[in-house]
């Protein structure tokens, strides 16, 4: 974990670690916190990657799944439609 403290803001390794943390937190039952982390990952990827990049689509799908679990259906559907486009 200390290794990540020396990374630059915007470094893809930070986004990977944050995404892994979101998955772990979600599996532990804190879906709301997982969504917060997934939103951060998605925002970072949207700044760095082209619109239809597979990693960006995967992040959208993960967030959509978590939002669906929290019954935020409209937002989940909008994200899923971006993935399917």
C-alpha positions as CSV (number, residue, x, y, z in Angstrom):
1,X,0.0,0.0,0.0
2,X,2.8,2.4,0.8
3,X,4.1,1.9,-2.7
4,X,1.0,3.5,-4.1
5,X,1.6,6.6,-2.1
6,X,4.5,7.4,-4.3
7,X,2.5,7.2,-7.5
8,X,1.5,10.2,-9.5
9,X,-2.1,11.4,-9.5
10,X,-3.6,9.9,-12.7
11,X,-1.4,6.9,-12.6
12,X,-3.3,3.9,-13.9
13,X,-2.0,1.8,-11.0
14,X,-4.0,4.0,-8.6
15,X,-7.2,3.3,-10.7
16,X,-6.5,-0.4,-10.7
17,X,-6.0,-0.4,-6.9
18,X,-9.1,1.6,-6.4
19,X,-11.1,-0.7,-8.6
20,X,-9.8,-3.7,-6.7
21,X,-10.7,-2.1,-3.4
22,X,-14.2,-1.3,-4.7
23,X,-14.7,-5.0,-5.5
24,X,-13.5,-6.1,-2.1
25,X,-15.6,-3.6,-0.3
26,X,-18.6,-4.6,-2.3
27,X,-18.1,-8.3,-1.5
28,X,-17.9,-7.4,2.1
29,X,-21.4,-5.9,1.9
30,X,-20.7,-2.2,1.7
31,X,-22.1,-1.6,-1.7
32,X,-22.6,2.2,-1.2
33,X,-18.8,2.6,-0.5
34,X,-18.1,0.4,-3.5
35,X,-20.2,2.7,-5.7
36,X,-18.2,5.7,-4.4
37,X,-15.0,4.0,-5.4
38,X,-16.3,2.8,-8.7
39,X,-17.4,6.4,-9.5
40,X,-13.9,7.6,-8.9
41,X,-12.4,4.9,-11.1
42,X,-14.9,5.7,-13.9
43,X,-14.2,9.4,-13.7
44,X,-10.5,8.8,-14.0
45,X,-10.9,6.4,-16.9
46,X,-13.3,8.8,-18.7
47,X,-10.6,11.5,-18.6
48,X,-7.9,9.2,-19.9
49,X,-9.4,6.7,-22.3
50,X,-11.4,6.9,-25.6
51,X,-15.2,6.5,-25.3
52,X,-15.4,2.8,-26.3
53,X,-12.2,1.5,-24.7
54,X,-12.8,-2.0,-23.1
55,X,-11.6,-0.9,-19.7
56,X,-13.9,2.1,-19.6
57,X,-16.8,-0.1,-20.7
58,X,-15.9,-2.7,-17.9
59,X,-15.9,0.1,-15.3
60,X,-19.3,1.3,-16.5
61,X,-20.6,-2.2,-16.3
62,X,-19.3,-2.7,-12.7
63,X,-20.8,0.5,-11.6
64,X,-24.1,-0.3,-13.3
65,X,-24.3,-3.6,-11.5
66,X,-23.7,-2.1,-8.1
67,X,-26.3,0.7,-8.8
68,X,-28.8,-2.0,-9.7
69,X,-28.1,-3.8,-6.5
70,X,-28.9,-0.6,-4.6
71,X,-32.1,-0.2,-6.7
72,X,-30.8,2.9,-8.5
73,X,-32.3,1.5,-11.7
74,X,-32.5,4.6,-13.9
75,X,-28.8,5.4,-13.5
76,X,-27.8,1.8,-13.8
77,X,-29.8,1.5,-17.0
78,X,-28.2,4.7,-18.5
79,X,-24.7,3.3,-17.8
80,X,-25.6,-0.1,-19.2
81,X,-26.9,1.5,-22.4
82,X,-23.5,3.2,-22.8
83,X,-21.9,-0.2,-22.5
84,X,-24.2,-1.8,-25.0
85,X,-23.9,1.0,-27.5
